Amino acid sequence: MFARVKKFLPGERARMILIAACIGVMSGLAIIVFREAVDLVHEVIFVWGYEALGIGDGGWRRLLLPILPMIGVTLLIPLSLAFPGRVNGYGFTSFLRRVNLENGVIRARNIFIKIIATALTIGSGNSAGVEGPIAQIGGALGSQVGQRFRVSGKRMKVYIAAGCAGGIAGIFNAPLAGMFFAAEIVLLGTYEISSFSALVIASALSTVVSRAYYGTIPAFPIPDYTIVNAFVEIPLYTVMAILVGVTAVLHIRFFYLVRDRFQRLQLHPQVKPILGALIVGSIAIFFPQVMGNGYDYIAKALAGDTLVWRMMVLVFLKSLATAITLGSGGAGGVFAPALFIGAVLGGAYGGIVHHFFPEYTATAGAYATVGIGAFLAATTHAPLTAIFLLFEMTGNYMIIIPVMLTAIVGTMTSSWLYGDSMDTVDFTREGIDIHEGREVAIMKSIRVGKAITEDVDFISETANINHLLELFRFARNHFYFPVINAKGLMVGVVSMQDVKTVLHSEEERVCHLVGAICTRDVIMLTPDTNLYEAMKLFDVKGIDEIPVVETLEEPWVLGMLKRQDVIAAYNHEMLKRGINERAESIRMLCSAD
């Protein structure tokens, strides 16, 4: 009976598509809740507070403007105390870690944490974006669905990516951009046709839900665009793309520089966001455009209704305000600030070239439009996302040519100058290339100091060969022995291969010293070296043991690292993570019931 019924049930792929459709609908509904929460906080704190304090009257009352963003981050304190490590700062990097390097299990409470924390931060006027958080919210919904259906880690990753695609698609009213965002950034460009179809379905249905509530209005009103003179403008766009790539690198490095400074600042963690809000509010006294997500001013830049000098200043000030907001502990993303910086950078550049070549170039608004896509691509290293986002926002096929050119050249420039995107800097600092996959990441996360064999014999360089042979006779699993000098520092390695030339002569065995036959030019490891680098040395050198010393400058022998030690440590870590992931999944399922 069951076999007959089973024929009418959806297959594995069809079931995945149906689940992806549900995730897309939930993502669309989550967007509505999220946007309404941001608007509510903005209305209650910023708009009402602005009127209550009389800031709009000007004069000395403008000095009260920093109070508003400070109120928002102050309200974050109870939330950050209740959920430490889950509220403050730019969280998309840790989200990528959870998806690509860990188990993909995201707790349901993260959905509400992201909504509340981001709404308080951005709604009160702090500089950040809503797109990163909404992608995480959609991803958390996908993870919850995956946990309910007890899917594998690979399928869980697809459902999380589907949620992210739905989030970005719905927030921008751009289903293609959401799909490519998930494929390029969340899945790191590694996806199959089956998973790609899930992204398509989730993006489409999330956009349908969003459009049903908000209408078909694009994220920004884009003016009509046309290329005035291709022979003049294409070279000018190429120059702009290089400028965008350089600026993107400066933006990324500056962002992490400011964050590092705040981390080292000797203040209570709950006070740092308030200090950051004070600084951002002080900047906003003179340049209020830096507050919030900046969408209103982006619209002005795209319309060409702003001054070149102001846009040039805002390139730096928006980068500064965003770095301070998120570096100090405010909640939010970097997507909208990247769009803002791209718009003002492109607008300033377009204003200058249009001033000198008015008959051969489009207006500043056209360059601002292209700048959005170029800067987004250069900071995220995701050119397809940027290209399709601009195409869907404008609906103008003519814009594709300059956007493709600037997005690719800008990405190539930023990648050449600085290998990391905004989301991979922390991974590189830990020695992890997230694009290499989970296995390599695990190898890079384990240090040599945790895998070495400390019970190892070593021999003095002044010992004779008979002493060495005695050492070999009692050795059980060692074929190489570190050779030390009178100070106890390692000067080389000796093996049975080195002894063969004097093995048959008693006289030579007594007269020859170990220091004369040992190999002096040897590779050494330190305890902080990761196992991935150690395994590469094993393969390149064709050896099975490498000495481990305290430092390369003062090589005190700590032990020997064997190839089997590396394999055992890796297997142990995989087993431990597998047990932890399974336990976490079970615990989360039980807590959710």
C-alpha positions as CSV (number, residue, x, y, z in Angstrom):
1,M,0.0,0.0,0.0
2,F,2.7,2.4,1.0
3,A,4.6,1.6,-2.2
4,R,1.6,2.6,-4.3
5,V,1.1,5.9,-2.4
6,K,4.8,6.7,-2.6
7,K,4.5,6.9,-6.4
8,F,2.3,9.9,-6.0
9,L,4.5,11.7,-3.5
10,P,7.0,14.3,-4.7
11,G,10.5,13.2,-5.4
12,E,13.6,14.5,-3.7
13,R,14.1,17.5,-6.0
14,A,10.4,18.4,-6.1
15,R,10.3,18.3,-2.3
16,M,13.3,20.6,-2.2
17,I,11.6,23.0,-4.6
18,L,8.4,23.0,-2.5
19,I,10.4,23.7,0.7
20,A,12.3,26.5,-1.1
21,A,9.0,28.0,-2.1
22,C,7.9,28.0,1.5
23,I,11.2,29.6,2.6
24,G,10.7,32.3,-0.1
25,V,7.2,33.1,1.2
26,M,8.5,33.3,4.8
27,S,11.4,35.5,3.8
28,G,8.9,37.9,2.1
29,L,6.8,38.1,5.2
30,A,9.9,38.6,7.4
31,I,10.9,41.5,5.2
32,I,7.6,43.2,5.9
33,V,8.0,42.7,9.6
34,F,11.6,43.9,9.5
35,R,10.9,47.0,7.4
36,E,7.9,47.9,9.6
37,A,10.1,47.6,12.7
38,V,12.8,49.9,11.3
39,D,10.1,52.4,10.2
40,L,8.5,52.2,13.7
41,V,11.7,52.9,15.5
42,H,12.6,55.7,13.1
43,E,9.2,57.3,13.7
44,V,9.3,56.9,17.5
45,I,12.9,57.8,18.2
46,F,14.2,59.9,15.3
47,V,11.2,61.7,13.9
48,W,9.5,62.3,17.3
49,G,12.8,63.0,19.0
50,Y,13.8,65.4,16.3
51,E,10.6,67.4,16.8
52,A,10.6,67.2,20.6
53,L,14.2,68.5,20.8
54,G,13.5,71.2,18.2
55,I,16.6,70.2,16.2
56,G,14.9,71.4,13.0
57,D,14.8,75.0,14.4
58,G,18.6,75.2,13.9
59,G,21.0,77.2,16.1
60,W,22.3,75.5,19.2
61,R,19.6,72.9,19.1
62,R,21.4,71.1,16.2
63,L,24.0,70.1,18.8
64,L,21.3,67.9,20.3
65,L,21.2,65.7,17.2
66,P,23.7,63.0,18.6
67,I,21.2,62.3,21.4
68,L,18.9,60.4,19.0
69,P,21.4,57.7,17.7
70,M,22.7,57.4,21.3
71,I,19.2,56.5,22.5
72,G,19.0,53.8,19.9
73,V,22.2,52.0,20.9
74,T,21.4,52.5,24.6
75,L,18.3,50.5,24.1
76,L,20.5,47.7,22.7
77,I,22.2,47.2,26.1
78,P,19.5,44.8,27.6
79,L,19.5,42.8,24.4
80,S,23.2,42.5,24.3
81,L,23.4,41.5,27.9
82,A,20.7,38.8,27.4
83,F,22.4,37.4,24.3
84,P,26.1,38.2,24.5
85,G,28.0,38.0,21.2
86,R,24.8,37.9,19.1
87,V,23.8,41.5,19.0
88,N,26.6,43.9,18.4
89,G,28.7,44.6,15.4
90,Y,28.8,43.4,11.8
91,G,27.6,39.8,12.0
92,F,27.7,38.6,8.4
93,T,31.2,37.2,8.6
94,S,30.2,34.9,11.5
95,F,27.1,34.0,9.5
96,L,29.2,32.9,6.6
97,R,31.3,30.9,9.0
98,R,28.3,29.1,10.4
99,V,27.0,28.3,6.9
100,N,30.2,27.2,5.1
101,L,32.5,26.0,7.8
102,E,30.2,24.7,10.6
103,N,26.9,23.0,10.8
104,G,24.5,25.6,9.5
105,V,22.3,25.4,12.6
106,I,21.0,28.9,13.4
107,R,18.7,29.3,16.3
108,A,15.2,30.9,15.8
109,R,15.9,33.6,18.4
110,N,18.5,35.1,16.0
111,I,15.6,36.2,13.7
112,F,14.1,38.3,16.4
113,I,17.5,39.5,17.7
114,K,18.5,40.8,14.2
115,I,15.1,42.5,13.7
116,I,15.2,44.3,17.0
117,A,18.9,45.2,17.1
118,T,19.1,46.5,13.5
119,A,15.8,48.4,13.8
120,L,17.1,50.2,17.0
121,T,20.5,51.0,15.3
122,I,19.4,52.2,11.9
123,G,16.0,53.6,12.9
124,S,17.7,55.9,15.4
125,G,20.0,57.3,12.8
126,N,23.2,55.3,13.1
127,S,25.0,54.5,9.8
128,A,24.5,50.9,8.7
129,G,22.5,48.9,6.2
130,V,19.5,46.6,6.5
131,E,20.4,44.2,3.6
132,G,23.0,42.1,5.5
133,P,20.7,41.5,8.5
134,I,17.7,40.7,6.3
135,A,19.9,38.1,4.5
136,Q,20.8,36.6,7.8
137,I,17.1,36.6,8.9
138,G,16.2,34.8,5.7
139,G,19.1,32.4,6.2
140,A,17.9,31.7,9.8
141,L,14.4,30.9,8.4
142,G,16.0,28.5,6.0
143,S,18.0,26.9,8.7
144,Q,14.9,26.4,10.9
145,V,13.2,24.7,8.0
146,G,16.2,22.5,7.5
147,Q,16.3,21.5,11.1
148,R,12.6,20.7,11.1
149,F,13.1,18.3,8.2
150,R,16.3,16.9,9.6
151,V,18.2,17.4,6.4
152,S,21.9,16.9,5.7
153,G,24.5,19.6,6.0
154,K,24.7,20.1,2.3
155,R,20.9,20.5,1.9
156,M,20.8,22.7,5.0
157,K,23.3,25.0,3.2
158,V,21.0,25.2,0.2
159,Y,18.0,26.1,2.4
160,I,19.9,28.8,4.2
161,A,21.1,30.3,0.8
162,A,17.5,30.2,-0.4
163,G,16.4,32.2,2.6
164,C,19.2,34.7,2.0
165,A,18.2,35.0,-1.7
166,G,14.6,35.6,-0.7
167,G,15.7,38.3,1.8
168,I,17.8,40.3,-0.7
169,A,15.3,39.8,-3.5
170,G,12.4,41.1,-1.5
171,I,14.2,44.0,0.1
172,F,15.4,45.3,-3.3
173,N,12.4,44.1,-5.3
174,A,15.1,42.4,-7.5
175,P,14.7,38.6,-7.7
176,L,17.8,38.1,-10.0
177,A,20.0,40.1,-7.7
178,G,18.8,38.0,-4.7
179,M,19.5,34.8,-6.5
180,F,23.0,35.8,-7.5
181,F,23.7,37.2,-4.0
182,A,23.1,33.8,-2.5
183,A,25.1,32.0,-5.2
184,E,28.1,34.3,-5.2
185,I,28.4,35.4,-1.6
186,V,26.6,32.8,0.6
187,L,27.5,29.7,-1.4
188,L,30.8,31.2,-2.5
189,G,30.1,30.5,-6.1
190,T,29.9,26.7,-5.6
191,Y,26.4,25.5,-6.4
192,E,24.6,22.9,-8.5
193,I,21.7,23.1,-10.8
194,S,19.4,21.6,-8.2
195,S,20.4,24.2,-5.6
196,F,20.3,27.0,-8.1
197,S,16.6,26.2,-8.8
198,A,15.9,26.5,-5.1
199,L,17.4,30.0,-5.1
200,V,15.3,31.0,-8.1
201,I,12.1,29.8,-6.5
202,A,12.8,31.4,-3.1
203,S,13.8,34.8,-4.8
204,A,10.7,34.8,-7.0
205,L,8.2,34.1,-4.3
206,S,9.8,36.5,-1.8
207,T,9.6,39.2,-4.4
208,V,5.9,38.4,-5.0
209,V,5.1,38.7,-1.3
210,S,7.0,42.0,-1.0
211,R,5.4,43.4,-4.2
212,A,2.0,42.4,-3.0
213,Y,2.5,44.6,0.2
214,Y,4.7,47.4,-1.1
215,G,4.0,47.5,-4.8
216,T,6.4,47.3,-7.7
217,I,8.3,50.5,-6.7
218,P,12.1,49.9,-7.0
219,A,14.5,50.6,-4.1
220,F,15.6,53.8,-5.7
221,P,14.0,56.0,-8.4
222,I,16.5,55.7,-11.3
223,P,16.5,58.4,-14.0
224,D,16.5,57.5,-17.7
225,Y,20.0,56.5,-18.8
226,T,21.7,56.5,-22.1
227,I,25.3,56.5,-23.4
228,V,25.9,59.9,-25.1
229,N,29.2,59.0,-26.9
230,A,30.5,55.5,-26.4
231,F,34.0,56.3,-27.7
232,V,34.4,58.9,-25.0
233,E,32.4,57.5,-22.1
234,I,33.7,53.9,-22.2
235,P,37.3,55.0,-21.5
236,L,36.0,57.4,-18.8
237,Y,34.0,54.5,-17.2
238,T,37.1,52.4,-17.2
239,V,39.0,55.1,-15.3
240,M,36.1,55.4,-12.9
241,A,36.2,51.6,-12.3
242,I,39.9,51.7,-11.3
243,L,39.1,54.6,-9.0
244,V,36.2,52.6,-7.5
245,G,38.5,49.6,-7.0
246,V,41.1,51.6,-5.1
247,T,38.4,53.3,-3.0
248,A,36.8,50.0,-2.2
249,V,40.1,48.7,-0.8
250,L,40.6,51.8,1.3
251,H,37.0,51.4,2.6
252,I,37.5,47.8,3.6
253,R,40.9,48.4,5.3
254,F,39.6,51.5,7.0
255,F,36.5,49.6,8.3
256,Y,38.6,46.9,10.0
257,L,41.1,49.5,11.2
258,V,38.4,51.4,13.1
259,R,36.9,48.1,14.4
260,D,40.3,47.0,15.7
261,R,40.8,50.4,17.5
262,F,37.4,50.1,19.2
263,Q,38.2,46.5,20.3
264,R,41.4,47.7,21.9
265,L,39.7,50.7,23.5
266,Q,39.7,50.4,27.3
267,L,36.0,50.9,27.8
268,H,33.1,48.8,29.0
269,P,31.7,46.9,25.9
270,Q,28.3,48.4,26.5
271,V,29.7,52.0,26.5
272,K,31.5,51.6,23.1
273,P,28.3,51.7,21.0
274,I,27.2,54.9,22.8
275,L,30.5,56.5,22.1
276,G,30.3,55.5,18.5
277,A,26.8,56.9,18.2
278,L,28.0,60.2,19.8
279,I,30.7,60.5,17.1
280,V,28.3,59.6,14.3
281,G,25.8,62.1,15.6
282,S,28.4,64.8,15.8
283,I,29.4,64.2,12.2
284,A,25.7,64.4,11.3
285,I,25.4,67.9,12.8
286,F,27.2,69.1,9.7
287,F,26.5,66.3,7.3
288,P,23.2,64.7,8.2
289,Q,23.4,62.6,5.0
290,V,25.5,60.0,6.8
291,M,22.7,58.9,9.1
292,G,20.7,55.8,8.6
293,N,20.9,53.8,5.4
294,G,21.2,56.9,3.3
295,Y,18.6,55.9,0.7
296,D,17.1,59.5,0.5
297,Y,20.5,61.0,-0.4
298,I,21.2,58.2,-2.9
299,A,18.0,59.2,-4.7
300,K,19.3,62.8,-4.9
301,A,22.7,61.7,-6.2
302,L,21.0,59.5,-8.8
303,A,18.9,62.5,-9.9
304,G,22.1,64.7,-10.1
305,D,20.6,67.1,-7.5
306,T,23.6,67.5,-5.3
307,L,27.0,69.3,-5.3
308,V,30.2,67.6,-6.4
309,W,32.3,68.8,-3.4
310,R,29.7,67.5,-1.0
311,M,29.6,64.1,-2.6
312,M,33.4,63.9,-2.5
313,V,33.4,64.6,1.2
314,L,30.6,62.1,1.8
315,V,32.7,59.3,0.3
316,F,35.0,59.5,3.3
317,L,32.4,60.5,5.9
318,K,30.0,57.7,5.1
319,S,32.8,55.2,5.3
320,L,33.9,56.7,8.6
321,A,30.4,56.8,10.0
322,T,29.7,53.1,9.0
323,A,33.0,51.9,10.4
324,I,32.3,53.7,13.7
325,T,28.7,52.5,14.0
326,L,29.5,48.8,13.4
327,G,33.0,48.8,14.8
328,S,31.8,50.2,18.1
329,G,29.1,47.6,18.4
330,G,26.1,48.9,16.6
331,A,24.0,46.3,14.7
332,G,23.6,46.3,10.9
333,G,25.2,45.6,7.6
334,V,27.5,47.2,5.0
335,F,25.5,46.7,1.9
336,A,23.6,50.0,1.9
337,P,26.7,52.1,2.9
338,A,28.4,50.5,-0.1
339,L,25.6,51.6,-2.3
340,F,25.8,55.1,-0.8
341,I,29.5,55.4,-1.3
342,G,29.3,54.1,-4.9
343,A,26.5,56.6,-5.7
344,V,28.4,59.7,-4.3
345,L,31.7,58.6,-5.7
346,G,30.2,58.0,-9.2
347,G,28.2,61.2,-8.9
348,A,31.3,63.3,-8.0
349,Y,33.3,61.7,-10.8
350,G,30.4,62.2,-13.3
351,G,30.0,65.8,-12.2
352,I,33.6,66.5,-13.0
353,V,33.8,64.7,-16.4
354,H,30.4,66.3,-17.4
355,H,31.8,69.7,-16.6
356,F,34.8,69.2,-18.9
357,F,33.0,67.2,-21.6
358,P,29.3,68.3,-21.5
359,E,28.6,67.4,-25.1
360,Y,30.1,63.9,-25.0
361,T,29.1,62.6,-21.5
362,A,25.9,61.9,-19.6
363,T,24.9,63.8,-16.5
364,A,26.3,63.1,-13.0
365,G,23.3,61.0,-12.1
366,A,24.2,58.4,-14.8
367,Y,27.6,57.9,-13.3
368,A,26.2,57.8,-9.8
369,T,23.9,54.9,-11.0
370,V,26.8,53.0,-12.5
371,G,28.9,53.8,-9.4
372,I,26.4,51.9,-7.2
373,G,27.0,48.6,-9.0
374,A,30.8,49.1,-9.4
375,F,31.4,49.9,-5.8
376,L,29.2,47.1,-4.5
377,A,31.0,44.6,-6.8
378,A,34.4,45.9,-5.7
379,T,33.7,45.5,-2.0
380,T,31.9,42.2,-2.1
381,H,33.8,40.6,-5.0
382,A,30.4,39.7,-6.4
383,P,30.1,41.4,-9.8
384,L,27.1,39.4,-11.0
385,T,25.0,40.5,-8.0
386,A,25.9,44.1,-8.7
387,I,25.2,43.9,-12.4
388,F,21.8,42.3,-12.1
389,L,20.8,44.5,-9.2
390,L,21.4,47.6,-11.3
391,F,19.7,46.1,-14.3
392,E,16.5,45.2,-12.2
393,M,16.5,48.6,-10.5
394,T,16.7,50.6,-13.8
395,G,15.0,48.2,-16.2
396,N,17.2,49.9,-18.8
397,Y,19.3,47.6,-21.0
398,M,21.6,50.4,-22.0
399,I,23.1,50.5,-18.5
400,I,24.3,46.9,-18.7
401,I,27.4,47.8,-20.8
402,P,28.9,50.4,-18.4
403,V,27.8,48.4,-15.3
404,M,29.4,45.2,-16.6
405,L,32.6,47.1,-17.5
406,T,32.9,48.9,-14.2
407,A,31.9,46.0,-12.0
408,I,34.4,43.6,-13.5
409,V,37.3,46.1,-13.7
410,G,36.5,47.5,-10.2
411,T,36.4,43.9,-8.8
412,M,39.7,43.0,-10.6
413,T,41.4,46.2,-9.3
414,S,40.3,45.7,-5.7
415,S,41.2,42.0,-5.8
416,W,44.6,42.8,-7.2
417,L,45.3,45.4,-4.5
418,Y,43.8,43.5,-1.6
419,G,42.8,39.9,-1.9
420,D,39.9,40.1,0.7
421,S,36.4,41.3,0.3
422,M,34.5,43.0,3.1
423,D,33.4,39.6,4.4
424,T,36.6,37.5,4.2
425,V,39.1,39.7,6.2
426,D,38.6,37.9,9.5
427,F,39.0,34.5,7.8
428,T,42.3,35.5,6.3
429,R,43.5,36.8,9.6
430,E,42.9,33.4,11.0
431,G,44.7,31.7,8.1
432,I,41.5,30.4,6.6
433,D,40.6,30.6,2.9
434,I,36.8,30.2,3.1
435,H,36.6,29.4,-0.6
436,E,38.8,26.3,-0.1
437,G,36.0,24.5,1.8
438,R,35.3,23.1,5.2
439,E,38.0,20.4,5.3
440,V,40.9,22.8,4.6
441,A,39.4,25.3,7.0
442,I,39.4,22.6,9.8
443,M,43.0,21.7,9.0
444,K,43.9,25.4,9.2
445,S,42.1,25.8,12.5
446,I,44.2,23.2,14.3
447,R,47.7,24.2,15.5
448,V,50.8,22.0,15.4
449,G,51.1,22.4,19.2
450,K,48.0,20.3,19.7
451,A,49.2,17.4,17.6
452,I,53.0,17.0,18.3
453,T,54.6,14.0,20.0
454,E,56.5,15.5,23.0
455,D,58.1,12.3,24.1
456,V,61.0,12.5,21.7
457,D,64.8,11.9,22.2
458,F,67.4,14.2,20.9
459,I,71.2,13.9,20.8
460,S,74.1,16.3,21.2
461,E,76.2,17.2,18.2
462,T,79.3,16.2,20.2
463,A,78.1,12.6,20.7
464,N,79.8,9.9,18.6
465,I,78.1,7.5,16.3
466,N,78.0,4.6,18.8
467,H,75.8,6.8,21.1
468,L,73.5,7.5,18.2
469,L,73.2,3.8,17.3
470,E,72.3,3.1,20.9
471,L,69.6,5.7,20.6
472,F,68.3,4.1,17.4
473,R,68.2,0.7,19.1
474,F,65.9,1.8,21.9
475,A,63.7,4.1,19.7
476,R,60.3,2.6,18.9
477,N,58.6,4.9,16.5
478,H,61.2,7.5,15.6
479,F,63.4,7.6,12.5
480,Y,64.7,11.1,12.9
481,F,66.3,12.7,15.9
482,P,66.9,16.4,16.6
483,V,70.6,17.4,17.1
484,I,71.3,20.1,19.7
485,N,74.3,22.2,20.5
486,A,75.9,23.0,23.8
487,K,73.2,25.6,24.5
488,G,70.4,23.1,23.9
489,L,69.3,24.7,20.6
490,M,68.6,22.5,17.6
491,V,71.2,22.7,14.9
492,G,70.0,19.8,12.6
493,V,68.4,16.4,12.3
494,V,70.1,13.0,12.0
495,S,68.6,9.8,10.6
496,M,69.7,6.2,9.9
497,Q,70.4,7.3,6.3
498,D,73.1,9.6,7.6
499,V,74.8,6.8,9.6
500,K,75.1,4.3,6.7
501,T,78.4,5.6,5.5
502,V,80.3,4.9,8.8
503,L,78.2,2.0,10.0
504,H,80.7,-0.8,9.2
505,S,83.8,0.7,10.8
506,E,84.2,0.6,14.6
507,E,87.0,3.2,14.4
508,E,84.9,5.6,12.4
509,R,81.9,5.1,14.6
510,V,84.0,6.2,17.6
511,C,85.8,9.1,15.9
512,H,82.9,10.6,13.9
513,L,80.7,13.0,15.8
514,V,77.0,13.4,15.2
515,G,77.4,17.0,14.3
516,A,79.6,16.0,11.3
517,I,77.0,13.8,9.6
518,C,73.7,15.3,10.6
519,T,71.6,17.4,8.1
520,R,71.9,21.0,9.1
521,D,69.6,22.6,6.5
522,V,66.2,21.3,7.9
523,I,62.7,22.6,8.0
524,M,61.2,23.4,11.4
525,L,57.7,24.1,12.6
526,T,56.5,26.1,15.5
527,P,53.5,25.3,17.7
528,D,51.4,28.1,16.1
529,T,51.8,26.7,12.6
530,N,48.5,25.2,11.3
531,L,48.3,21.5,10.2
532,Y,47.4,22.5,6.7
533,E,50.8,24.1,6.2
534,A,52.5,21.2,8.0
535,M,50.8,18.7,5.6
536,K,51.9,20.7,2.6
537,L,55.5,20.4,3.9
538,F,55.2,16.7,4.3
539,D,54.0,16.3,0.7
540,V,56.6,18.7,-0.8
541,K,59.6,17.4,1.1
542,G,58.5,13.7,1.0
543,I,59.2,13.2,4.7
544,D,57.2,11.8,7.6
545,E,58.5,13.7,10.6
546,I,59.3,17.4,11.2
547,P,60.9,18.8,14.3
548,V,58.8,21.4,16.3
549,V,60.7,24.2,18.0
550,E,59.7,27.0,20.3
551,T,60.6,29.7,17.8
552,L,62.6,29.8,14.6
553,E,65.0,32.3,16.2
554,E,65.6,30.2,19.3
555,P,64.9,26.6,18.2
556,W,64.4,24.9,21.6
557,V,63.1,21.4,20.7
558,L,59.5,20.8,21.8
559,G,58.8,17.6,20.0
560,M,58.3,16.0,16.6
561,L,55.3,16.2,14.3
562,K,54.5,13.0,12.3
563,R,52.3,12.6,9.3
564,Q,50.0,10.2,11.2
565,D,49.8,12.8,14.1
566,V,48.3,15.2,11.6
567,I,45.8,12.7,10.3
568,A,44.8,11.6,13.8
569,A,44.3,15.2,14.9
570,Y,42.1,15.9,11.9
571,N,40.0,12.8,12.4
572,H,39.6,13.7,16.1
573,E,38.4,17.2,15.2
574,M,36.0,16.0,12.6
575,L,34.5,13.5,15.1
576,K,34.2,16.1,17.8
577,R,32.5,18.6,15.4
578,G,30.2,15.9,14.1
579,I,29.1,15.0,17.7
580,N,28.7,18.6,18.6
581,E,26.7,19.4,15.5
582,R,24.4,16.4,16.0
583,A,24.0,17.3,19.7
584,E,23.2,20.9,18.8
585,S,20.7,19.9,16.2
586,I,18.9,17.6,18.7
587,R,19.0,20.2,21.4
588,M,17.6,22.9,19.1
589,L,14.9,20.6,17.9
590,C,13.9,19.8,21.5
591,S,14.0,23.4,22.6
592,A,11.8,24.4,19.6
593,D,9.1,21.8,20.4
